[in-house]
Structure formats: C-alpha cells, structure tokens
Amino acid sequence: MNPPKIAVDLILKKLAEDTEKVRIRAQKASEVLLSPLNTDIATTPHDVVYQEDRIKLKHYKPAEVRYSTPLLVVYALINRETMLDLQPERSVVRTFLEHGLEVYMMDWGYPSRKDRYLTIDDHVNGYMDNVVDFIRARHQLPQINLMGICMGGSFSVMYAALHPEKIRNLIATVTPTNFDTDAGLLHVWTRDMDADTLVDSYGNMPGDIMNLGFLLLNPARLMIDKYMGFFENIDSKPFVENFIRMEKWIFDSPAVPGETFRQFIKDCYHQNLLIQSKMELDGKRVDLKNITMPLLNIYAKFDHLVPPRACELLTQKVGSQDVEDVCLETGHIGIYVSSKIQQQFAPKILDWLKARDGSAKTQAAGKKASGRRKSASKAKPAARSGAPATAS
C-alpha cells in the first residue's frame, strides 16, 4: 500500500497552531477593547484669549519663547483645528511649543442658523482681521506670522493680499488656490456642483453631507481598507487609541455657513478667480501681487483633496521674491499625523520662520540664504480652556 501524498499530520498541526494564534490574538484584542482607552484629542494646554460670536482664539505659550513674532494658524471651516494636536506624540502644536514658537489658533466653532448669511468677506475681513489686530495689539507688533491650512489657507492668502502690512511671513499648507485642474476628483465633481440648490435647501452646508462626499472620493481606501487595517491591529492598544482619535476628528464636522459655501464654490471652483487675482471681497480685488512678504507653500504629493496642481501655481503669482515650494510625499491628512512626515513638516516651518525672525538684518540674511525662488492671521474677555469667559 502506497503512503498518502498529502501530509495530513502536518496540515492538522498547522491548523492547530493557527487556531491557537487566533485565540491568543482574540483574547488580547478583547483585553484592549475592554480596558480604559486614552482617546482624548487636543490635550495641549491653552487659553482662550479672544471670543467673537462662535469664534474662539486659542493661545499656546511655550515654556520659553524663542521667536520674536507669534504664529496665527487658520484652519479650514470644514472639520476642526484639533488635527494639529490630534495625538500627543505627533502633535504639530507641541513641536512648535517645544522649539519656543508662540502659537495662536482660530477655532471657528459650530455655525448656527444665524450664521447662514455670513460670507467669505465676513470671515476674512471680519473675524480674521479682528483676531490679527488683537494679537498685534497684545504683543505690540505691527505684523504677525500667518499660517493657513486647506480652505483656511485660501482665506489666509486672501487676507495677506488685502492686508499685507499686517503679515510678516505667510505659510500656506495644502492650500487650494488654482481650482482649474482635473488632477483631483473633488475638482471634477465640484465644477458642476449646483451650489444654489444645496444652499437654498440646507441653509448651512451640513458637515455630514460634505463628509459623505469626501468618503466617496476614495471609498475603497476610506471605507474599507482603513477598517481592515483596524481589525489587523485590533490587539495593539496604541493603534486602537490613535484610530479612535482619528475617527473622532473625521466625524466632528461643523457645517459651513451657507453663503460662504456658495461663494467659495462659485468664485473658486467654478470661475477660478483667486489664482487669477480676479476675486473680490466687499468690492476689493484680491490681488496676489500684493503678497510681498516671504511665502512658504507646502503641499502633499498624494493629496486626493488638494492635489499639487491646485497649490503649486501660488508662488508664481504673488509679488514676493522670497518664496519656496515644498512637496512632501504624503496625503492631505498624513502631512499632520504621519510619524515620518512629522520629522519634516514642523521642523521645516520652524527653520523657515527662524531665518526670518528677529532684526531686519537677520531677516535679510535669511532671505539671502533662501534664494529668490525655490522649488522642492469686538473682543470679549479671555477665558481658560474649558472655562467660561473671564477677564484676562
């Protein structure tokens, strides 16, 4: 009798080993999920030093201030500014503070029905201008540094063009300024979006509707792959905690004031007015040639929301000769949370600002070192974070 060609005993042994591995992993996953999890976000201490309507201004002060000019960070109206302080070990804010940079950050809050008719002008020439003036007065400085992110970057570019005398250095990160591109599916879809019907129907544009649209841009990765990754790492407590932090951030999506949404879609996505210096706010033309301060333009190579083609023209259109483009090999969110990119992103900003900080002589030296063109910002009383408003 011939021996069997299939090693049944080896197969059964392998099945037993795999079953035991699955049992151990399932037990560990159960322990992780049933244990207390630290999933808090935006835990870096700060003060709320200014409030106006739904807007709050967060102030982060380092133990030792090493930069003469503070930085105002303006996030998009979509999602929350907490992205910059999402994980304690990968916090852009904490990195800034560790190196002595004083940071202010706009918290746009959650629009209500009364905010429906607020325009881009109300945000740029209203809230942003009031905040910039508050910081300038608080530090007795004629100018501050301004950093804008995504839609907040577009607002910051508009602000710098309209108020160049108030901004010392401008940093644009994943900032759409050129909307005439087919590089990203969002630009293709939005080109034919009926903003009038949406705003007339909803009033403020709901965050959940916008989130659904963003997920549909890449459903395989954003709705399948990430949850597969979760189950593959479900027995790792640090992974689970960071996964939950990200989910908290993604689904914490404020609405966008209706008229601001309508104007942004029509003026930018439909007519591409910003990059052409044809956009107007309150009757004043947003001329990019007025941006004569140093400009650092950072964007992401694999960004599916704001692709490089939507960002890279900016440095060619402004009036400044001290400009630099930096393209990082990551995506729209990875630029703030990737452990690898964190070693490049915040340090680059810190070094760039340091070269342009201090005396006029120091600024001139930094400008010379950087070269001419490179490639690859109605007060209420202050309040402590989480506390009611009190006098500062």
Secondary structure, DSSP 8 states (H G I E B T S, - for coil): ----SS-HHHHHHHHHHHHHHHHHHHHHHHHHHHS--------S--EEEEEETTEEEEEE--SS---SS-EEEE--SSS-GGGGGSSGGG-HHHHHHHTT--EEEEE-----GGGTT--HHIIIIIIIHHHHHHHHHHHT-S-EEEEEETHHHHHHHHHHHH-GGGEEEEEEES-------SSSHHHHHHHT--HHHHHHHHSSB-HHHHHHHHHHHSHIIIIIIHHHHHHHTTT-HHHHHHHHHHHHHHT----B-HHHHHHIIIIIIIT-TTTTT--EETTEE--GGG--S-EEEEEETT-SSS-HHHHTTHHHHSS-S-EEEEEESS-TTHHHH-HHHHTTHHHHHHHHHHTT-SSHHHHHHHHHHH-SEE--------EETTS-----
